[in-house]
Amino acid sequence: MTGYVVQRLGAVLIILVAMSILVFLATHALPSNAAALILGQYSTPGMQAALEHKLGFDQPLHLQYWHWASQMLQGDMGLSFEMERPVAPMLWDALSRSAVLALSSMAVVSTVGLALGVIAAVWRGRWPDHAASVFTYLGISLPEFYWGLVFILVFGSLLHLLPSSGFVSLSGGVGPFLAHLIMPVATLTLTLLAHVARLTRSSMVEALESMYVRVARARGLPERRVILRHALRNALIPSITVLAQDFGFLIGGIVAVETVFAYPGLGRMLVTALERQDLPVMQAAILVLTAVYCVANLTADLLYAVANPRIRYGGAID
């Protein structure tokens, strides 16, 4: 297990290095001039050339990358062209707000999604199964921004039950904090709930028809114990995989949801940086999102052993 963890960490490191190169090359391929963005539209070519020399933009590309990567490793993400502020504090503040949104959404998805899948499998062919199927089809068919606009129209504009935009920290009160989270979290979870519920249902149906479940029932074990301890434990393995994949979808969904609800997180920060061609913010935000996605997949791989201790990476099944 230790060897596998080291191997996966090495793979994550290689991915991050490759992604940093791609991000650096992509942002430097943009048609905009970084010096002109910093100095403004009234700057002269001479002023721009002087700033490019001061910042090292006239150096060979590999030297520019080495200087930029070295600063990133030291926690220095540069200065925002637009706001002339250090990127790192801005990014961590935005990331903390996005983390609240993402973790709340994943908590709802992992609990409600698994519960829906189990209920649909246990009541297969009956009305709970049909109701769950209709719900999952609706969730998969429509994108996040559509549900976001519907929630804003219904609960924000018509019923005036929830705020349509913004964010309030816990210091502003638990009520306002939760009120600003409900609609973004609900928007993010609808599509992901459908993925998890459908896969869990399929896995549970297969598990309930397996030989070890039949043996457990033949031994007279209570049905609740058969479902939760024997069937669900084995059905969780593919569900963990889809939860990790859904975390990747969640990262993409956060960008759209934070834009729709004007939520000041990392996704909205990235969209604003793209619109204004704020290169340091773009580079740092993309790398952080890549790192989060890699860690999520690594966590999912390690959770396999928790869900089913018989699994041993690189070895035989006991």
Secondary structure, 3 states (H helix, E strand, C coil): CHHHHHHHHHHHHHHHHHHHHHHHHHHHCCCCCHHHHHHCCCCCHHHHHHHHHHHCCCCCHHHHHHHHHHHHHCCCCCECCCCCCEHHHHHHHHHHHHHHHHHHHHHHHHHHHHHHHHHHHHCCCCHHHHHHHHHHHHHHHCCHHHHHHHHHHHHHHHCCCCCCCCCCCHHHCHHHHHHHHHHHHHHHHHHHHHHHHHHHHHHHHHHHCCHHHHHHHHCCCCHHHHHHHHHHHHHHHHHHHHHHHHHHHHHHHHHHHHHHCCCCCHHHHHHHHHHHCCHHHHHHHHHHHHHHHHHHHHHHHHHHHHHCCCCCCCCCCC
